Amino acid sequence: MKIKIDDLSGREIAELLTEHMEEMHLHSPKESIHALDLHGLRQPEITFWSIWENGELLGCGALNEMNGRHAEIKSMRVTYRHQGKGIANIILEHLLAEAKHRGYQQLSLETGSMDAFNRARKLYEKYGFDYCGPFADYREDPNSVFMTKKL
């Protein structure tokens, strides 16, 4: 497997992010969707990685630097075909290692509160993320769960 910084120009990434947005709309009301599209991910404070094996896209994840000490996980996604194979663990471990390498002291995220997001929440719990209140520009929302981890 190879994890690389991705410039978001490939067809496979565009399809995966479209799939991600479609699933967010399936499970969350529009006003509670905080996932970023291709344009939203092409910001200088965001670094986006993709994970590949034998030329096949397995998943992706990003870090949004809020300041020199605090970053947010964005767009963590595994392709449907590769879900349940531990790819999410690999992506999250990469993001955690990169956050530590960059000297961040805290890593936070927002995910859904609905049952469809149970696996994601359990993954973050497994890696030591604790539930917290809204951070950055987020507001309390019954459809959102906020989590953070001190590094």
C-alpha positions as CSV (number, residue, x, y, z in Angstrom):
1,M,0.0,0.0,0.0
2,K,1.1,3.5,-0.7
3,I,-0.1,6.7,0.9
4,K,0.5,9.9,-1.0
5,I,-0.3,13.5,-0.9
6,D,-3.0,13.9,-3.6
7,D,-3.7,16.9,-5.7
8,L,-7.4,16.0,-6.0
9,S,-7.2,15.9,-9.8
10,G,-7.8,12.2,-10.5
11,R,-11.1,10.7,-11.6
12,E,-11.0,8.1,-8.8
13,I,-10.7,10.7,-6.1
14,A,-13.5,12.7,-7.6
15,E,-15.7,9.6,-7.7
16,L,-14.9,8.7,-4.1
17,L,-15.6,12.2,-2.8
18,T,-18.9,12.3,-4.8
19,E,-19.8,8.9,-3.2
20,H,-18.9,10.4,0.2
21,M,-21.1,13.5,-0.3
22,E,-24.0,11.3,-1.5
23,E,-23.8,9.2,1.6
24,M,-23.7,12.3,3.8
25,H,-26.9,13.5,2.2
26,L,-28.5,10.1,2.7
27,H,-27.9,10.1,6.4
28,S,-27.8,13.8,7.5
29,P,-29.9,16.9,6.9
30,K,-28.3,19.4,4.5
31,E,-27.6,21.9,7.3
32,S,-25.7,19.3,9.3
33,I,-23.3,18.2,6.5
34,H,-19.8,19.4,7.1
35,A,-18.0,17.3,4.5
36,L,-16.0,19.2,2.0
37,D,-16.3,18.8,-1.8
38,L,-13.3,18.9,-4.2
39,H,-13.3,22.7,-4.2
40,G,-13.5,22.9,-0.4
41,L,-10.6,20.5,0.0
42,R,-8.4,22.6,-2.3
43,Q,-7.5,25.1,0.3
44,P,-3.9,25.9,1.4
45,E,-4.5,24.9,5.0
46,I,-5.7,21.4,4.0
47,T,-3.4,18.5,3.1
48,F,-5.2,15.6,1.4
49,W,-3.8,12.0,1.2
50,S,-5.0,9.0,-0.8
51,I,-4.1,5.4,-0.2
52,W,-3.5,3.0,-3.1
53,E,-2.6,-0.6,-3.8
54,N,-1.8,-2.0,-7.2
55,G,-3.2,1.1,-8.9
56,E,-6.5,0.9,-7.0
57,L,-7.8,3.6,-4.7
58,L,-8.6,2.3,-1.3
59,G,-9.4,5.5,0.6
60,C,-8.5,9.0,1.7
61,G,-8.1,11.4,4.5
62,A,-7.1,15.0,5.1
63,L,-5.8,17.4,7.8
64,N,-7.1,20.9,8.1
65,E,-4.6,23.0,10.0
66,M,-6.6,25.4,12.1
67,N,-3.5,26.9,13.7
68,G,0.0,25.7,14.4
69,R,-1.2,23.6,17.4
70,H,-4.6,22.3,16.4
71,A,-5.8,20.5,13.3
72,E,-9.0,18.8,12.2
73,I,-9.5,15.5,10.4
74,K,-11.5,15.9,7.2
75,S,-12.8,13.6,4.5
76,M,-11.8,10.2,6.0
77,R,-13.3,7.7,3.6
78,V,-12.7,4.1,2.5
79,T,-14.1,2.8,-0.8
80,Y,-17.1,0.5,-0.4
81,R,-15.1,-2.3,-1.9
82,H,-12.4,-2.1,0.8
83,Q,-14.5,-1.3,3.9
84,G,-14.0,-3.7,6.8
85,K,-10.4,-4.5,5.8
86,G,-8.6,-2.2,8.2
87,I,-7.9,0.6,5.7
88,A,-9.5,3.2,8.0
89,N,-7.1,2.2,10.7
90,I,-4.2,2.7,8.3
91,I,-5.5,6.1,7.2
92,L,-6.1,7.3,10.8
93,E,-2.7,6.1,11.9
94,H,-1.1,8.1,9.1
95,L,-3.1,11.2,10.0
96,L,-2.1,10.9,13.6
97,A,1.6,10.4,12.8
98,E,1.6,13.3,10.4
99,A,-0.2,15.5,13.0
100,K,2.5,14.6,15.6
101,H,5.3,15.2,13.1
102,R,3.9,18.6,12.4
103,G,3.9,19.4,16.1
104,Y,0.1,19.7,16.5
105,Q,-0.9,19.4,20.1
106,Q,-4.5,18.5,19.4
107,L,-6.5,16.8,16.7
108,S,-10.3,17.1,16.4
109,L,-13.1,16.0,14.2
110,E,-16.8,16.2,13.5
111,T,-18.9,13.2,12.5
112,G,-22.5,12.3,12.5
113,S,-24.6,11.3,15.5
114,M,-26.8,8.9,13.6
115,D,-26.4,5.1,13.6
116,A,-24.8,5.2,10.2
117,F,-21.8,6.8,11.8
118,N,-21.4,4.2,14.6
119,R,-18.4,2.5,13.0
120,A,-16.6,5.8,12.6
121,R,-17.2,6.9,16.2
122,K,-16.0,3.5,17.4
123,L,-12.8,3.8,15.3
124,Y,-12.0,7.2,16.8
125,E,-12.8,6.0,20.3
126,K,-10.4,3.1,19.8
127,Y,-7.6,5.6,18.9
128,G,-8.2,7.6,22.1
129,F,-10.5,10.4,20.8
130,D,-12.8,11.8,23.5
131,Y,-16.2,13.4,23.0
132,C,-16.1,17.2,23.3
133,G,-18.1,20.3,22.4
134,P,-18.0,22.1,19.1
135,F,-14.7,23.6,18.1
136,A,-13.6,26.1,15.5
137,D,-16.7,27.5,13.7
138,Y,-19.0,24.5,14.5
139,R,-22.1,25.0,16.6
140,E,-24.1,22.6,18.7
141,D,-26.1,20.3,16.4
142,P,-28.0,17.2,17.4
143,N,-26.9,15.6,14.2
144,S,-23.2,16.1,14.9
145,V,-20.7,14.6,17.3
146,F,-17.4,16.3,18.1
147,M,-14.3,14.4,19.2
148,T,-10.8,15.5,20.1
149,K,-7.4,14.0,21.1
150,K,-4.5,15.6,22.8
151,L,-1.2,14.6,21.0
